[in-house]
Amino acid sequence: MLKYFFKRFGLMLITFTIVVFLFFLFIHLLPDFHKPPISGDDANYWIQYYREGRDKPIVVQFLIWVKNIFVTGSFGYSQTQRMDVGLILFSKIPTTVMFQLFPYLITVPLGITLGIIAALKKNKLTDNVISVGIMIFISVPTFVVAVLAQLVFGWQLHWVQTPPFVATASDFDANFWKSAATYILPGLVMIFGGMAGWARMIRAELTEQLTQDYMLLARSKGLSQRQATLRHGLKNALVPFAPGIFLGFLGLLSGSIILEVIFRVDGAGRIYLYAFNNRDYPLLLLDMVFYEFIGLVASILADLSYTILDPRMRIGSGKLS
């Protein structure tokens, strides 16, 4: 198991290095729209220009960029906001996590619960009602639900402030309950959107597990349907979805670009859109590198998570000699 982890970690570092260099190469091939005109005099721009080695070959620039990260902790300089891009991005992550954490903690158990109920009541009224709700929320994109929710509860019923927004940490200091109320509408949108996907997948997998021979054996030993489902069927049904749970937690760091724009959240997802629209390439580079790192780490944790529910996968290092 340990050997497998170090092997995957080494491959991850190689992949990460190659991908980051390609990101760096392609972004630095783009024209510099923030370069001052010939008649202009932007001393700060030229300080950063030579500090980052942009007058040198691209490989040397990349090595200088990596060196600055480890030596000074600098990921680059934003000409639009006049500060280090690391300070910009990492300061927005707590807001993004706070925006998505509680809906996610509700979405997963609620979706799993509905999937279990639908599987146990297969082809009955309860299953049909849950299945219809699942298909509705899966078919309608989340951003459409968000806009309709704003239209109905904000502009027509006036139950939430219009235009809707999500409070920041400073707003909580001023008025905690009013600020907490701003999370209700986006939270419900994310819960209903994510819950439907989880419920559908759990229902399909658990329905298949309930027809397996080991379930019949468990029932023949005296276990009730509920006991057999919870002890055996559900455990095996959750094995394929264990990685998704870990990936979801790491995904909280990257945020949701569309929902953060709709609900005016000053988070990491919105920063990505800002960097793209304003051609802030150092900030865009850090965004892409950060998301790539999260994705690679999540892939390793996803593989290791299989061992939590299925000990037979603990070896994971190929054929035994």
C-alpha positions as CSV (number, residue, x, y, z in Angstrom):
1,M,0.0,0.0,0.0
2,L,2.8,2.4,0.9
3,K,4.7,1.5,-2.2
4,Y,1.7,2.1,-4.3
5,F,1.2,5.6,-2.7
6,F,4.7,6.7,-3.3
7,K,4.5,5.4,-6.9
8,R,1.3,7.4,-7.6
9,F,2.8,10.5,-5.8
10,G,5.9,10.4,-8.0
11,L,3.8,10.1,-11.2
12,M,1.7,12.9,-9.9
13,L,4.7,15.2,-9.5
14,I,5.9,14.4,-13.0
15,T,2.5,15.0,-14.5
16,F,2.1,18.2,-12.5
17,T,5.4,19.6,-13.6
18,I,4.8,18.9,-17.3
19,V,1.3,20.4,-17.2
20,V,2.3,23.4,-15.2
21,F,5.1,24.1,-17.7
22,L,2.7,23.9,-20.6
23,F,0.3,26.3,-18.8
24,F,3.2,28.6,-18.3
25,L,4.4,28.3,-21.9
26,F,1.0,29.0,-23.5
27,I,0.1,31.9,-21.2
28,H,3.5,33.6,-21.8
29,L,3.1,33.3,-25.5
30,L,0.1,35.6,-25.3
31,P,0.6,39.3,-25.8
32,D,1.2,41.5,-22.7
33,F,-1.8,43.9,-22.7
34,H,-0.6,45.6,-19.5
35,K,2.8,46.7,-21.0
36,P,3.0,50.5,-20.6
37,P,3.3,52.6,-23.8
38,I,6.7,53.8,-25.0
39,S,5.9,57.3,-23.8
40,G,4.7,56.0,-20.4
41,D,6.8,55.4,-17.3
42,D,5.6,52.6,-15.1
43,A,8.6,51.8,-12.8
44,N,6.7,49.1,-10.9
45,Y,5.9,47.3,-14.2
46,W,9.6,47.1,-15.2
47,I,10.7,46.1,-11.7
48,Q,8.4,43.1,-12.0
49,Y,9.4,42.5,-15.6
50,Y,13.0,42.0,-14.8
51,R,12.3,40.3,-11.5
52,E,10.4,37.6,-13.3
53,G,13.0,37.4,-16.0
54,R,10.6,38.1,-18.9
55,D,13.5,39.3,-21.0
56,K,15.0,35.8,-20.9
57,P,14.1,32.5,-22.7
58,I,10.9,30.8,-21.6
59,V,12.6,27.9,-19.8
60,V,14.6,30.4,-17.8
61,Q,11.5,32.3,-17.0
62,F,9.8,29.2,-15.8
63,L,12.7,28.3,-13.5
64,I,12.7,31.9,-12.1
65,W,9.0,31.6,-11.5
66,V,9.5,28.3,-9.6
67,K,12.4,29.8,-7.7
68,N,10.3,32.8,-6.6
69,I,7.6,30.4,-5.3
70,F,9.9,28.5,-3.0
71,V,12.2,31.4,-2.0
72,T,9.9,34.4,-1.6
73,G,6.5,32.7,-1.8
74,S,5.5,34.9,-4.8
75,F,3.4,33.3,-7.6
76,G,3.5,36.3,-9.8
77,Y,2.4,39.9,-9.8
78,S,-1.1,41.2,-10.9
79,Q,-0.8,44.4,-12.9
80,T,-4.6,45.0,-12.6
81,Q,-4.7,44.8,-8.8
82,R,-1.1,45.7,-8.1
83,M,-0.4,42.9,-5.7
84,D,0.9,39.3,-5.6
85,V,-1.6,36.9,-7.2
86,G,-1.2,34.4,-4.3
87,L,-2.6,37.0,-1.9
88,I,-5.6,37.5,-4.3
89,L,-6.5,33.9,-4.9
90,F,-5.9,32.4,-1.5
91,S,-7.7,35.2,0.3
92,K,-10.9,34.2,-1.6
93,I,-10.8,30.4,-0.8
94,P,-12.3,30.7,2.7
95,T,-15.3,32.6,1.2
96,T,-15.8,29.9,-1.4
97,V,-15.5,27.1,1.1
98,M,-18.0,28.8,3.5
99,F,-20.4,29.3,0.5
100,Q,-20.4,25.6,-0.5
101,L,-19.5,23.6,2.6
102,F,-22.8,23.4,4.5
103,P,-24.9,22.7,1.3
104,Y,-22.5,19.9,0.5
105,L,-22.7,18.4,4.0
106,I,-26.4,18.3,3.6
107,T,-26.5,17.2,-0.1
108,V,-24.5,14.0,0.2
109,P,-26.4,12.3,3.1
110,L,-29.7,13.6,1.9
111,G,-29.1,12.3,-1.6
112,I,-27.9,8.9,-0.3
113,T,-30.9,8.6,1.9
114,L,-33.4,9.3,-0.9
115,G,-31.5,6.9,-3.1
116,I,-31.8,4.2,-0.4
117,I,-35.5,4.8,0.1
118,A,-36.2,4.7,-3.7
119,A,-34.2,1.5,-4.0
120,L,-36.1,-0.2,-1.2
121,K,-39.5,1.0,-2.5
122,K,-38.7,0.2,-6.1
123,N,-41.6,0.6,-8.6
124,K,-43.9,1.8,-5.8
125,L,-45.4,5.3,-5.3
126,T,-42.5,6.5,-3.1
127,D,-40.0,5.5,-5.7
128,N,-42.0,7.1,-8.5
129,V,-42.3,10.4,-6.7
130,I,-38.6,10.5,-5.9
131,S,-37.6,9.5,-9.4
132,V,-39.8,12.2,-10.9
133,G,-38.2,14.8,-8.6
134,I,-34.7,13.5,-9.5
135,M,-35.4,13.8,-13.3
136,I,-36.7,17.3,-12.9
137,F,-33.7,18.6,-11.0
138,I,-31.2,16.7,-13.2
139,S,-32.7,18.0,-16.4
140,V,-32.8,21.6,-15.4
141,P,-29.3,23.2,-15.1
142,T,-28.4,24.6,-11.7
143,F,-27.9,28.1,-13.0
144,V,-31.4,28.1,-14.4
145,V,-32.8,27.0,-11.0
146,A,-30.7,29.8,-9.4
147,V,-32.1,32.5,-11.7
148,L,-35.7,31.2,-11.3
149,A,-35.2,31.1,-7.5
150,Q,-34.0,34.7,-7.6
151,L,-37.0,35.8,-9.8
152,V,-39.6,34.1,-7.6
153,F,-38.3,34.6,-4.0
154,G,-36.5,37.8,-4.6
155,W,-38.2,40.0,-7.2
156,Q,-41.8,38.6,-6.8
157,L,-42.3,37.4,-3.3
158,H,-39.6,39.7,-1.7
159,W,-38.5,36.9,0.7
160,V,-34.8,37.6,0.1
161,Q,-32.9,40.8,-0.6
162,T,-32.7,41.9,-4.2
163,P,-30.4,41.7,-6.0
164,P,-29.4,38.6,-4.0
165,F,-25.9,38.5,-2.6
166,V,-23.9,36.4,-0.1
167,A,-22.5,38.1,3.0
168,T,-18.8,38.3,3.7
169,A,-17.0,37.9,7.0
170,S,-17.2,41.6,7.7
171,D,-21.0,41.5,7.1
172,F,-21.3,38.7,9.8
173,D,-19.6,41.0,12.3
174,A,-22.2,43.7,11.7
175,N,-25.3,41.5,11.6
176,F,-24.9,37.8,12.0
177,W,-28.5,36.6,11.4
178,K,-29.1,38.8,8.5
179,S,-25.8,37.7,6.9
180,A,-26.6,34.0,7.6
181,A,-30.0,34.4,5.9
182,T,-28.2,35.4,2.6
183,Y,-26.9,31.8,2.4
184,I,-30.3,30.2,2.5
185,L,-31.3,30.7,-1.2
186,P,-28.0,29.7,-2.8
187,G,-27.7,26.8,-0.3
188,L,-31.1,25.4,-1.3
189,V,-30.2,25.7,-5.0
190,M,-27.0,23.7,-4.5
191,I,-28.7,21.1,-2.3
192,F,-31.5,20.3,-4.7
193,G,-29.1,20.3,-7.7
194,G,-26.5,18.0,-6.1
195,M,-29.0,15.8,-4.2
196,A,-30.7,14.6,-7.4
197,G,-27.5,13.3,-8.9
198,W,-26.5,11.4,-5.7
199,A,-30.0,9.9,-5.3
200,R,-30.1,8.7,-8.9
201,M,-26.7,7.0,-8.7
202,I,-27.3,5.4,-5.3
203,R,-30.7,4.1,-6.3
204,A,-29.3,2.5,-9.5
205,E,-26.3,0.9,-7.7
206,L,-28.2,-0.3,-4.6
207,T,-31.1,-1.7,-6.7
208,E,-28.5,-3.9,-8.4
209,Q,-26.9,-4.9,-5.2
210,L,-30.2,-6.0,-3.7
211,T,-30.6,-8.6,-6.4
212,Q,-27.2,-10.2,-5.8
213,D,-26.9,-13.7,-4.3
214,Y,-25.1,-12.6,-1.2
215,M,-28.2,-10.6,-0.2
216,L,-30.3,-13.7,-0.5
217,L,-27.8,-15.5,1.7
218,A,-27.9,-12.7,4.3
219,R,-31.7,-12.9,4.4
220,S,-31.6,-16.7,4.7
221,K,-29.4,-16.3,7.8
222,G,-32.1,-14.4,9.5
223,L,-31.3,-10.8,8.8
224,S,-34.2,-8.5,8.0
225,Q,-34.3,-6.5,4.7
226,R,-33.2,-3.4,6.6
227,Q,-30.3,-5.1,8.3
228,A,-29.1,-6.9,5.2
229,T,-29.3,-3.6,3.2
230,L,-27.4,-1.5,5.8
231,R,-24.8,-4.1,6.6
232,H,-24.1,-5.5,3.2
233,G,-25.9,-4.0,0.3
234,L,-25.3,-0.3,1.1
235,K,-21.6,-0.8,1.9
236,N,-21.0,-2.4,-1.5
237,A,-23.2,0.1,-3.2
238,L,-21.2,3.0,-1.8
239,V,-17.8,1.7,-3.0
240,P,-18.0,3.3,-6.5
241,F,-19.1,6.6,-5.0
242,A,-16.5,6.9,-2.2
243,P,-14.1,8.7,-4.5
244,G,-16.8,11.2,-5.4
245,I,-17.3,12.1,-1.8
246,F,-13.5,12.9,-1.4
247,L,-13.5,14.7,-4.8
248,G,-16.5,16.8,-3.7
249,F,-14.7,18.0,-0.5
250,L,-11.6,19.1,-2.6
251,G,-13.9,20.6,-5.2
252,L,-15.1,23.0,-2.5
253,L,-11.8,24.9,-2.8
254,S,-12.2,25.6,-6.5
255,G,-15.7,27.0,-6.2
256,S,-18.5,27.4,-8.8
257,I,-17.9,30.1,-11.3
258,I,-21.6,30.4,-12.4
259,L,-23.2,30.4,-9.0
260,E,-20.6,32.8,-7.5
261,V,-21.4,35.2,-10.3
262,I,-25.2,34.8,-10.0
263,F,-25.1,35.3,-6.2
264,R,-22.3,37.8,-6.2
265,V,-19.9,35.8,-4.1
266,D,-16.4,37.2,-3.9
267,G,-14.8,33.8,-4.1
268,A,-12.2,31.7,-6.0
269,G,-14.5,30.9,-8.8
270,R,-15.3,34.5,-9.5
271,I,-11.6,35.4,-9.4
272,Y,-11.0,32.9,-12.3
273,L,-13.5,34.8,-14.4
274,Y,-12.1,38.1,-13.4
275,A,-8.6,37.0,-14.4
276,F,-9.8,35.8,-17.8
277,N,-11.9,38.9,-18.6
278,N,-9.2,41.3,-17.5
279,R,-6.3,39.4,-19.2
280,D,-4.6,39.1,-15.9
281,Y,-2.3,36.3,-17.0
282,P,-0.3,35.8,-13.8
283,L,-3.5,35.4,-11.8
284,L,-5.0,33.1,-14.5
285,L,-1.9,31.0,-14.4
286,L,-2.1,30.5,-10.7
287,D,-5.8,29.7,-10.9
288,M,-5.1,26.9,-13.5
289,V,-2.1,25.6,-11.6
290,F,-4.1,25.5,-8.3
291,Y,-7.1,23.7,-9.9
292,E,-4.7,21.2,-11.6
293,F,-3.0,20.5,-8.3
294,I,-6.4,19.9,-6.6
295,G,-7.4,17.5,-9.4
296,L,-4.2,15.4,-9.2
297,V,-4.4,15.2,-5.4
298,A,-8.0,14.3,-5.6
299,S,-7.3,11.5,-8.0
300,I,-4.8,9.9,-5.5
301,L,-7.2,10.3,-2.6
302,A,-10.0,8.9,-4.7
303,D,-8.0,5.7,-5.4
304,L,-7.0,5.3,-1.7
305,S,-10.6,5.9,-0.6
306,Y,-11.6,2.6,-2.2
307,T,-9.7,0.8,0.6
308,I,-11.9,2.3,3.3
309,L,-15.0,0.4,2.1
310,D,-13.3,-2.5,0.4
311,P,-10.2,-4.0,2.1
312,R,-9.6,-6.3,-0.9
313,M,-8.3,-3.3,-2.8
314,R,-5.5,-2.5,-0.3
315,I,-2.7,-3.9,-2.3
316,G,-3.1,-1.8,-5.5
317,S,0.4,-2.4,-6.8
318,G,-0.2,-4.8,-9.6
319,K,0.5,-8.6,-9.7
320,L,2.0,-10.3,-6.7
321,S,5.3,-12.1,-7.5
